[in-house]
Amino acid sequence: MRKPSQAGGRASVSGLLRVIVIAVAVVLSSVVIAVGAAWVYANHLYTAPGPVSTDGAPRVVLIERGSSVSKIADRLAEAGVIPDARIFRLAVRVSGKGGALKAGEYAFTSGDSLRDVIARLEEGRVVLHTVTVPEGLTTAMVLRLLEAETTLSGETPSPAPKEGILLPDTYSVQRGETREAVITRMAEAQKALLDELWPTRQEGLPFDTPEEVIILASIVEKETGLAEERPMVAGVFVNRLRKGMRLESDPTIIYGLTGGEPLGRGLRRSEIDRQNAWSTYQIFGLPPTPICNPGRDAIKAVLNPPVTDALFFVADGTGGHAFASDYAEHLRNVAAWREIEARRAAQRPER
């Protein structure tokens, strides 16, 4: 019997190897194609536009502190921000960003992709609200204003901050930010402003500390509601301090009587003559504390008042004041104001 040739054996092995290589290549190609298709599909899900709101308006969603990825996914799906909570959870898990998602109130644009949604949550691009604190409020009034702001949380600080240390302004806040945090920001803002402006103050001012600046600025703030008048009012008070004259500011009497709450009527002579720690009709120099929280314009006016010889001012009937450099001129301005008051009283209908 003839033995098979070695050449024939090698041919059989070679053919088998060829079949195996082809099979492996086919399998690998199929895997690559499948993986590629899966990647393309996953990338499509990740980058494709998300659900569109019926009115085109952003969807506002509040993500509570401590929310898990699953809870965030469910909340977003319920709000119509994402099409499927499971895909969101998978995308976050694959990206490794589960611990980077931040709590807060978010406004998701209609049609945001999954990538857009995750990026917004990761960066913490929350909705910002504004809280406006007007100039001239006492600290007690500021606390009441913040207590009424429903976007804020927590209690106002107790004991209350000192009078005059808060800077009135419009502040951007996140929903849920604490009232105490806003108060801290206001105090830090005033300190930063004083640190900036104190070195630029006019030479020879009749006070030595930033705290005294705030006291006088608070009086300027309460004396006039016209921004353009603040420098002139500051100039009058600085002149009077330099000459050793009493400031004779009505708002200081009212602060001593009411703690800064509205008096609701004119001052009585007995109140003007009464001893009162804040009454600059009774004391020389500045009162012991500010009488409100002054704004930046009043602070700037006190630090750099205009050069003027004015020592007096009185209401002029237009919402502003008439200024005078001597008492005789001031008395004429007072007489003119009294005439205006009398005419207005005569024109009021009888009750």
Contacts in CASP RR format, 6 or more apart in sequence:
PFRMAT RR
TARGET T0000
AUTHOR 0000-0000-0000
METHOD contacts of the structure
MODEL  1
MRKPSQAGGRASVSGLLRVIVIAVAVVLSSVVIAVGAAWVYANHLYTAPG
PVSTDGAPRVVLIERGSSVSKIADRLAEAGVIPDARIFRLAVRVSGKGGA
LKAGEYAFTSGDSLRDVIARLEEGRVVLHTVTVPEGLTTAMVLRLLEAET
TLSGETPSPAPKEGILLPDTYSVQRGETREAVITRMAEAQKALLDELWPT
RQEGLPFDTPEEVIILASIVEKETGLAEERPMVAGVFVNRLRKGMRLESD
PTIIYGLTGGEPLGRGLRRSEIDRQNAWSTYQIFGLPPTPICNPGRDAIK
AVLNPPVTDALFFVADGTGGHAFASDYAEHLRNVAAWREIEARRAAQRPE
R
45 87 0 8 1.000
45 91 0 8 1.000
45 114 0 8 1.000
46 91 0 8 1.000
46 113 0 8 1.000
46 114 0 8 1.000
46 115 0 8 1.000
47 113 0 8 1.000
47 114 0 8 1.000
47 115 0 8 1.000
48 113 0 8 1.000
48 114 0 8 1.000
49 111 0 8 1.000
49 112 0 8 1.000
49 113 0 8 1.000
50 81 0 8 1.000
50 82 0 8 1.000
50 83 0 8 1.000
50 111 0 8 1.000
50 112 0 8 1.000
50 113 0 8 1.000
50 114 0 8 1.000
51 80 0 8 1.000
51 81 0 8 1.000
51 82 0 8 1.000
51 83 0 8 1.000
51 110 0 8 1.000
51 111 0 8 1.000
52 110 0 8 1.000
52 111 0 8 1.000
53 59 0 8 1.000
53 80 0 8 1.000
53 110 0 8 1.000
53 111 0 8 1.000
56 110 0 8 1.000
57 110 0 8 1.000
58 107 0 8 1.000
58 108 0 8 1.000
58 109 0 8 1.000
58 110 0 8 1.000
59 79 0 8 1.000
59 80 0 8 1.000
59 81 0 8 1.000
59 107 0 8 1.000
59 108 0 8 1.000
59 110 0 8 1.000
60 105 0 8 1.000
60 106 0 8 1.000
60 107 0 8 1.000
60 108 0 8 1.000
60 127 0 8 1.000
61 75 0 8 1.000
61 76 0 8 1.000
61 79 0 8 1.000
61 81 0 8 1.000
61 105 0 8 1.000
61 106 0 8 1.000
61 108 0 8 1.000
62 104 0 8 1.000
62 105 0 8 1.000
62 106 0 8 1.000
62 175 0 8 1.000
63 72 0 8 1.000
63 75 0 8 1.000
63 101 0 8 1.000
63 102 0 8 1.000
63 103 0 8 1.000
63 104 0 8 1.000
63 105 0 8 1.000
63 106 0 8 1.000
63 121 0 8 1.000
64 71 0 8 1.000
64 103 0 8 1.000
64 104 0 8 1.000
65 103 0 8 1.000
65 104 0 8 1.000
66 103 0 8 1.000
67 75 0 8 1.000
67 103 0 8 1.000
69 89 0 8 1.000
69 92 0 8 1.000
69 93 0 8 1.000
69 98 0 8 1.000
69 99 0 8 1.000
69 101 0 8 1.000
70 85 0 8 1.000
70 89 0 8 1.000
72 88 0 8 1.000
72 101 0 8 1.000
72 121 0 8 1.000
73 82 0 8 1.000
73 85 0 8 1.000
73 86 0 8 1.000
73 88 0 8 1.000
73 89 0 8 1.000
73 92 0 8 1.000
74 85 0 8 1.000
76 82 0 8 1.000
76 85 0 8 1.000
76 88 0 8 1.000
76 108 0 8 1.000
76 117 0 8 1.000
77 83 0 8 1.000
77 84 0 8 1.000
77 85 0 8 1.000
77 88 0 8 1.000
79 108 0 8 1.000
81 108 0 8 1.000
81 112 0 8 1.000
81 117 0 8 1.000
82 88 0 8 1.000
82 114 0 8 1.000
82 117 0 8 1.000
87 114 0 8 1.000
88 114 0 8 1.000
88 117 0 8 1.000
88 118 0 8 1.000
91 114 0 8 1.000
91 118 0 8 1.000
92 98 0 8 1.000
92 101 0 8 1.000
92 118 0 8 1.000
95 118 0 8 1.000
97 118 0 8 1.000
97 122 0 8 1.000
100 121 0 8 1.000
100 122 0 8 1.000
101 118 0 8 1.000
101 121 0 8 1.000
101 122 0 8 1.000
102 121 0 8 1.000
102 122 0 8 1.000
102 123 0 8 1.000
102 124 0 8 1.000
102 126 0 8 1.000
104 124 0 8 1.000
104 126 0 8 1.000
104 174 0 8 1.000
104 175 0 8 1.000
104 176 0 8 1.000
105 126 0 8 1.000
105 127 0 8 1.000
105 174 0 8 1.000
105 175 0 8 1.000
105 176 0 8 1.000
106 120 0 8 1.000
106 121 0 8 1.000
106 124 0 8 1.000
106 125 0 8 1.000
106 126 0 8 1.000
106 127 0 8 1.000
107 127 0 8 1.000
108 116 0 8 1.000
108 117 0 8 1.000
108 120 0 8 1.000
109 116 0 8 1.000
112 120 0 8 1.000
126 174 0 8 1.000
126 175 0 8 1.000
127 174 0 8 1.000
127 175 0 8 1.000
128 172 0 8 1.000
128 173 0 8 1.000
128 174 0 8 1.000
129 151 0 8 1.000
129 172 0 8 1.000
129 173 0 8 1.000
129 174 0 8 1.000
129 175 0 8 1.000
130 170 0 8 1.000
130 171 0 8 1.000
130 172 0 8 1.000
130 173 0 8 1.000
131 145 0 8 1.000
131 146 0 8 1.000
131 149 0 8 1.000
131 151 0 8 1.000
131 152 0 8 1.000
131 170 0 8 1.000
131 171 0 8 1.000
131 173 0 8 1.000
131 182 0 8 1.000
132 169 0 8 1.000
132 170 0 8 1.000
132 171 0 8 1.000
133 142 0 8 1.000
133 145 0 8 1.000
133 166 0 8 1.000
133 168 0 8 1.000
133 169 0 8 1.000
133 170 0 8 1.000
133 171 0 8 1.000
133 186 0 8 1.000
133 293 0 8 1.000
134 168 0 8 1.000
135 168 0 8 1.000
135 221 0 8 1.000
135 292 0 8 1.000
135 293 0 8 1.000
135 294 0 8 1.000
135 295 0 8 1.000
135 297 0 8 1.000
135 298 0 8 1.000
136 168 0 8 1.000
136 218 0 8 1.000
136 221 0 8 1.000
136 222 0 8 1.000
136 292 0 8 1.000
136 293 0 8 1.000
136 294 0 8 1.000
136 295 0 8 1.000
137 145 0 8 1.000
137 168 0 8 1.000
137 292 0 8 1.000
137 293 0 8 1.000
138 163 0 8 1.000
138 259 0 8 1.000
138 260 0 8 1.000
138 261 0 8 1.000
138 291 0 8 1.000
138 292 0 8 1.000
138 293 0 8 1.000
139 160 0 8 1.000
139 161 0 8 1.000
139 162 0 8 1.000
139 163 0 8 1.000
139 164 0 8 1.000
139 165 0 8 1.000
139 166 0 8 1.000
139 293 0 8 1.000
140 160 0 8 1.000
140 259 0 8 1.000
140 260 0 8 1.000
140 261 0 8 1.000
142 166 0 8 1.000
142 168 0 8 1.000
142 183 0 8 1.000
142 186 0 8 1.000
142 293 0 8 1.000
143 156 0 8 1.000
143 160 0 8 1.000
143 179 0 8 1.000
143 183 0 8 1.000
146 152 0 8 1.000
146 156 0 8 1.000
146 179 0 8 1.000
146 182 0 8 1.000
146 183 0 8 1.000
147 156 0 8 1.000
147 179 0 8 1.000
149 173 0 8 1.000
149 179 0 8 1.000
151 173 0 8 1.000
151 174 0 8 1.000
151 175 0 8 1.000
151 176 0 8 1.000
151 177 0 8 1.000
152 173 0 8 1.000
152 176 0 8 1.000
152 177 0 8 1.000
152 178 0 8 1.000
152 179 0 8 1.000
152 182 0 8 1.000
153 176 0 8 1.000
153 177 0 8 1.000
153 178 0 8 1.000
153 179 0 8 1.000
154 178 0 8 1.000
154 179 0 8 1.000
154 180 0 8 1.000
155 179 0 8 1.000
155 180 0 8 1.000
156 179 0 8 1.000
156 180 0 8 1.000
156 183 0 8 1.000
157 179 0 8 1.000
157 180 0 8 1.000
157 183 0 8 1.000
161 183 0 8 1.000
161 187 0 8 1.000
162 289 0 8 1.000
163 218 0 8 1.000
163 289 0 8 1.000
163 290 0 8 1.000
163 291 0 8 1.000
163 292 0 8 1.000
163 293 0 8 1.000
164 190 0 8 1.000
164 214 0 8 1.000
164 218 0 8 1.000
164 289 0 8 1.000
164 290 0 8 1.000
164 292 0 8 1.000
164 293 0 8 1.000
164 294 0 8 1.000
165 187 0 8 1.000
165 190 0 8 1.000
165 214 0 8 1.000
165 293 0 8 1.000
166 183 0 8 1.000
166 186 0 8 1.000
166 187 0 8 1.000
166 190 0 8 1.000
166 293 0 8 1.000
167 186 0 8 1.000
167 187 0 8 1.000
167 189 0 8 1.000
167 190 0 8 1.000
167 193 0 8 1.000
167 293 0 8 1.000
167 295 0 8 1.000
167 296 0 8 1.000
168 186 0 8 1.000
168 293 0 8 1.000
168 294 0 8 1.000
168 295 0 8 1.000
169 186 0 8 1.000
169 189 0 8 1.000
169 295 0 8 1.000
169 296 0 8 1.000
171 182 0 8 1.000
171 185 0 8 1.000
171 186 0 8 1.000
173 182 0 8 1.000
190 214 0 8 1.000
190 293 0 8 1.000
193 296 0 8 1.000
193 299 0 8 1.000
194 210 0 8 1.000
194 213 0 8 1.000
194 214 0 8 1.000
194 299 0 8 1.000
197 299 0 8 1.000
197 300 0 8 1.000
197 303 0 8 1.000
198 210 0 8 1.000
198 213 0 8 1.000
198 303 0 8 1.000
200 303 0 8 1.000
200 304 0 8 1.000
201 213 0 8 1.000
201 303 0 8 1.000
201 304 0 8 1.000
202 303 0 8 1.000
202 304 0 8 1.000
202 305 0 8 1.000
205 238 0 8 1.000
205 303 0 8 1.000
206 238 0 8 1.000
206 241 0 8 1.000
206 242 0 8 1.000
207 213 0 8 1.000
207 216 0 8 1.000
207 241 0 8 1.000
207 286 0 8 1.000
212 286 0 8 1.000
213 299 0 8 1.000
213 302 0 8 1.000
213 303 0 8 1.000
214 290 0 8 1.000
214 294 0 8 1.000
214 299 0 8 1.000
215 286 0 8 1.000
215 287 0 8 1.000
215 289 0 8 1.000
215 290 0 8 1.000
215 291 0 8 1.000
216 234 0 8 1.000
216 237 0 8 1.000
216 238 0 8 1.000
216 241 0 8 1.000
216 286 0 8 1.000
216 302 0 8 1.000
217 234 0 8 1.000
217 290 0 8 1.000
217 294 0 8 1.000
217 295 0 8 1.000
217 298 0 8 1.000
217 299 0 8 1.000
217 301 0 8 1.000
217 302 0 8 1.000
218 290 0 8 1.000
218 291 0 8 1.000
218 292 0 8 1.000
218 293 0 8 1.000
218 294 0 8 1.000
218 298 0 8 1.000
219 237 0 8 1.000
219 247 0 8 1.000
219 249 0 8 1.000
219 251 0 8 1.000
219 252 0 8 1.000
219 280 0 8 1.000
219 287 0 8 1.000
219 291 0 8 1.000
220 230 0 8 1.000
220 233 0 8 1.000
220 234 0 8 1.000
220 237 0 8 1.000
220 294 0 8 1.000
220 298 0 8 1.000
220 301 0 8 1.000
220 302 0 8 1.000
221 230 0 8 1.000
221 292 0 8 1.000
221 294 0 8 1.000
221 295 0 8 1.000
221 298 0 8 1.000
222 249 0 8 1.000
222 251 0 8 1.000
222 291 0 8 1.000
222 292 0 8 1.000
223 233 0 8 1.000
223 249 0 8 1.000
223 251 0 8 1.000
224 230 0 8 1.000
224 233 0 8 1.000
224 320 0 8 1.000
224 321 0 8 1.000
225 319 0 8 1.000
226 319 0 8 1.000
226 320 0 8 1.000
227 297 0 8 1.000
229 320 0 8 1.000
229 321 0 8 1.000
230 297 0 8 1.000
230 298 0 8 1.000
230 301 0 8 1.000
231 301 0 8 1.000
231 304 0 8 1.000
231 305 0 8 1.000
231 306 0 8 1.000
232 306 0 8 1.000
232 308 0 8 1.000
232 310 0 8 1.000
232 313 0 8 1.000
232 321 0 8 1.000
232 323 0 8 1.000
233 301 0 8 1.000
233 313 0 8 1.000
233 321 0 8 1.000
234 298 0 8 1.000
234 301 0 8 1.000
234 302 0 8 1.000
234 305 0 8 1.000
234 306 0 8 1.000
235 301 0 8 1.000
235 305 0 8 1.000
235 306 0 8 1.000
235 308 0 8 1.000
235 310 0 8 1.000
236 308 0 8 1.000
236 310 0 8 1.000
236 311 0 8 1.000
236 312 0 8 1.000
236 313 0 8 1.000
236 323 0 8 1.000
237 247 0 8 1.000
237 249 0 8 1.000
237 302 0 8 1.000
238 302 0 8 1.000
238 305 0 8 1.000
239 308 0 8 1.000
239 309 0 8 1.000
239 310 0 8 1.000
239 311 0 8 1.000
240 246 0 8 1.000
240 247 0 8 1.000
240 248 0 8 1.000
240 311 0 8 1.000
241 247 0 8 1.000
241 285 0 8 1.000
241 286 0 8 1.000
243 311 0 8 1.000
244 284 0 8 1.000
244 285 0 8 1.000
245 311 0 8 1.000
246 280 0 8 1.000
246 281 0 8 1.000
246 282 0 8 1.000
246 283 0 8 1.000
246 284 0 8 1.000
246 285 0 8 1.000
247 280 0 8 1.000
247 285 0 8 1.000
247 286 0 8 1.000
248 280 0 8 1.000
248 281 0 8 1.000
249 280 0 8 1.000
250 267 0 8 1.000
251 291 0 8 1.000
252 276 0 8 1.000
252 278 0 8 1.000
252 279 0 8 1.000
252 280 0 8 1.000
252 281 0 8 1.000
252 287 0 8 1.000
252 291 0 8 1.000
253 267 0 8 1.000
253 271 0 8 1.000
253 272 0 8 1.000
253 276 0 8 1.000
253 278 0 8 1.000
253 279 0 8 1.000
253 280 0 8 1.000
253 281 0 8 1.000
254 260 0 8 1.000
254 263 0 8 1.000
254 267 0 8 1.000
255 278 0 8 1.000
255 287 0 8 1.000
255 291 0 8 1.000
255 292 0 8 1.000
256 276 0 8 1.000
256 277 0 8 1.000
256 278 0 8 1.000
256 279 0 8 1.000
257 263 0 8 1.000
257 271 0 8 1.000
257 276 0 8 1.000
260 291 0 8 1.000
260 292 0 8 1.000
272 279 0 8 1.000
272 281 0 8 1.000
273 281 0 8 1.000
274 282 0 8 1.000
275 282 0 8 1.000
276 282 0 8 1.000
277 283 0 8 1.000
277 287 0 8 1.000
277 288 0 8 1.000
278 287 0 8 1.000
278 288 0 8 1.000
278 289 0 8 1.000
278 291 0 8 1.000
279 287 0 8 1.000
280 286 0 8 1.000
280 287 0 8 1.000
308 323 0 8 1.000
308 325 0 8 1.000
309 325 0 8 1.000
310 323 0 8 1.000
310 324 0 8 1.000
310 325 0 8 1.000
311 324 0 8 1.000
311 325 0 8 1.000
311 326 0 8 1.000
311 327 0 8 1.000
311 330 0 8 1.000
312 323 0 8 1.000
312 324 0 8 1.000
312 325 0 8 1.000
312 326 0 8 1.000
312 327 0 8 1.000
312 329 0 8 1.000
312 330 0 8 1.000
312 333 0 8 1.000
313 321 0 8 1.000
313 322 0 8 1.000
313 323 0 8 1.000
313 324 0 8 1.000
313 330 0 8 1.000
313 333 0 8 1.000
314 321 0 8 1.000
314 322 0 8 1.000
314 324 0 8 1.000
314 330 0 8 1.000
314 333 0 8 1.000
314 334 0 8 1.000
314 337 0 8 1.000
315 321 0 8 1.000
315 322 0 8 1.000
315 337 0 8 1.000
316 322 0 8 1.000
316 333 0 8 1.000
316 336 0 8 1.000
316 337 0 8 1.000
317 337 0 8 1.000
317 340 0 8 1.000
322 333 0 8 1.000
322 336 0 8 1.000
322 337 0 8 1.000
324 330 0 8 1.000
324 332 0 8 1.000
324 333 0 8 1.000
END
